[in-house]
Each structure stands twice: as structure tokens, then as C-alpha cells.
């Protein structure tokens, strides 16, 4: 059974860093694009960063140069390194898997990130 489990969220001061982790079970990264989305209160869920099965990445303009997505195929983990955090980065962050050869799509349960002094 496919599961995506996020961890690493929390409270951090502006300018600080956090690393989010996504443990993916029963997913082969070579046939999935992995991504991080976020949803702030009263706002739509938005794409933060994406990594393809070939390792290509792209980012939302608001996080370029501050966030880095990566994956460890051996451990079936996806990471989001977040640096220079701002209050506007406060949101629930979700791990997402999008099937390349299928219509399968999966979401994690989310992890809260709060940037505040």
C-alpha cells in the first residue's frame, strides 16, 4: 500500500532553516514525479518544488534560491531543505507523488511549518 509520511515541520524564526522529509513506501521513484505542495490558511494549495524521475527540478518563484528538493532513491525519501524562511512560508506542507506511466496520484497527510518570531 502506497504511503507518504512527512516529518520535520515545526516552529522556526524568520531567517531560520528546516528540512522536511517524506518517507515513501511502495513507490518507485523512476516512475513517479515527486513534489512538495503547501497550503496556507484560506489559500489554495500551491506547488513549492518538483523533482522528476530524471532528477530535474523546478521551484515556485517565491522559494527559488531558498528551498532545495532532493531525493534518496536507496532510502525512498524525498527532502525539502528550506533556508532563509519567511513568515509567508507558514503553511501545511504536503508530499505528493504523481505517476508518470499511470494516473496514480498520492498525497501525504501534511506537516505544519510556522515561521514566526
Beta strands, then each sheet from edge to edge (+ up, - down):
strand 1: 3-7
strand 2: 10-12
strand 3: 18-25
strand 4: 32-39
strand 5: 46-51
strand 6: 57-59
strand 7: 67-72
strand 8: 77-82
strand 9: 91-99
strand 10: 105-107
strand 11: 111-115
sheet 1: 1+ 3- 8+ 7-
sheet 2: 2+ 11+ 9- 4+ 5- 6+
sheet 3: 2+ 11+ 9- 10+
end
